[in-house]
Each structure stands twice: as structure tokens, then as C-alpha cells.
Amino acid sequence: MRAVNRAIEIAAKAHSGQQDRTGMPFIAHPMRVMAGFLFAGHEQLAVIAALHDVVRSTDWTLGRLADEGYSVKTVEAIASLMRAEEEEYLAYVERATANPLARLVMEADVRDQSDEVRLSKLPQTAQARLRREYGEALDLIAGAPLVKT
């Protein structure tokens, strides 16, 4: 559980002061994504979920996470969940789901992002676009082959 506690600490400090599209503290998103894995007893997935946006949106690096003692598989999954600047959304989802650990976190991430309460706080045009994108992403994830880790 030490790895999970450290992941929560890293994420909380890294995302301090950040807000999501709705104006809520950004840290709430990775914590919601993490919660399901934590309650199910999947510590490695909880760590990946807690840290999945840390490298993308803060000054943390994959190397720094490795230096914290996170396994190669954990760091690789986090790397898979990083969207490149010019990468189209569905191409990113497809690439990320090739990693079996990232696939599970990606699904939880998209489900959290597509929450109707959250979406309802956005402009109508954004709601429609995101519902479509997230729906397509969930279809893509559902069709991705399951691979044992």
C-alpha cells in the first residue's frame, strides 16, 4: 500500500492548483479513476490511475517515476496513457489500449470523463462533441483484445 500512498501524494502535489474544464480541482479526476481499482484491491492499477496525468500535465517525468521505485510495467502503462500533442484522440485510445494495464485505466478514465453530471457543466457544443468522442472511445476499448499481464 506504500506505493499507492506515494502515488496519491505525488498526484496531489503535482496537480495542486490545477482545475479541470468545469472549474473543479483537477486532482479529483485521477482520484475518482483510482478509487475503483483501490476498492477492488488492484494496487498496481490504482497507482497507474493516480499517476496517469502526472507526466502529461506537470513537470514530472517517466524517469522520475521510475526513480520513485515504480516498476517498469507501471511506468510503461503510464507512458501509454500519455497523448502526444498532435495525436488524434481515437488513435491515442487505440495505442494506449495495446498496453493491458493502460487499457483498464483508460476505460475508467473515459468513463469518468464522460460522466453526465460533469458534462452538463460544459457548453452544449462541447457536451455533444465529448459524448461522441467518449462513446467512440468506449466502443474502441470494448473491442480491444484482452491480454493477461
C-alpha positions, -999 to +999 in steps of 0.1 A: +000+000+000+030+023+003+032+026-035-004+037-036+000+062-008+031+077-025+012+079-058-016+098-041+009+121-025+027+127-059-005+133-077-019+157-051+013+178-051+017+177-088-018+187-096-021+213-068-039+244-081-049+228-114-086+229-124-105+207-149-127+220-177-155+225-153-135+246-128-132+218-102-099+208-087-081+186-112-069+161-086-105+149-082-103+132-116-073+109-110-086+101-075-120+091-089-103+069-116-081+054-089-109+047-064-125+017-082-092-001-085-082+006-049-116-007-036-111-038-057-077-044-043-058-038-075-029-017-062-008-015-094-038-003-113-046+022-085-011+036-088-013+039-126-047+056-123-035+081-097-004+090-118-019+087-153-020+125-158+011+135-138+037+133-165+013+147-192+003+178-173+030+186-147+068+187-145+071+151-135+089+127-159+087+090-165+123+087-153+114+104-121+085+080-115+110+051-121+133+067-096+105+066-071+106+028-074+076+022-096+080-009-118+089-009-155+054-022-162+038+006-142+059+033-159+052+018-193+015+018-187+017+055-176+037+062-207+010+045-228-016+068-213+002+100-224-013+115-255+012+131-279+005+167-288-005+161-325-021+126-318-058+123-327-079+112-298-091+078-311-055+070-323-043+077-288-070+055-273-062+027-297-025+030-289-030+031-252-052+001-251-024-020-266-009-020-231-031-043-210-027-023-178-032+010-196-064-004-212-081-009-179-071+026-166-081+042-200-116+027-197-120+040-162-106+074-173-130+077-202-160+066-180-151+093-155-146+120-182-180+111-197-199+114-165-232+132-173-230+154-142-196+166-153-205+170-189-236+190-180-214+218-167-198+223-201-212+243-231-237+224-252-213+222-282-186+207-260-211+183-244-222+169-278-186+166-291-173+149-260-203+125-257-195+114-293-157+111-287-161+093-254-187+069-269-164+061-298-135+056-273-155+032-252-165+012-283-129+010-293-118-001-258-146-027-257-134-041-289-097-043-279-084-077-272-079-086-235-044-097-228-033-112-195-005-094-176 
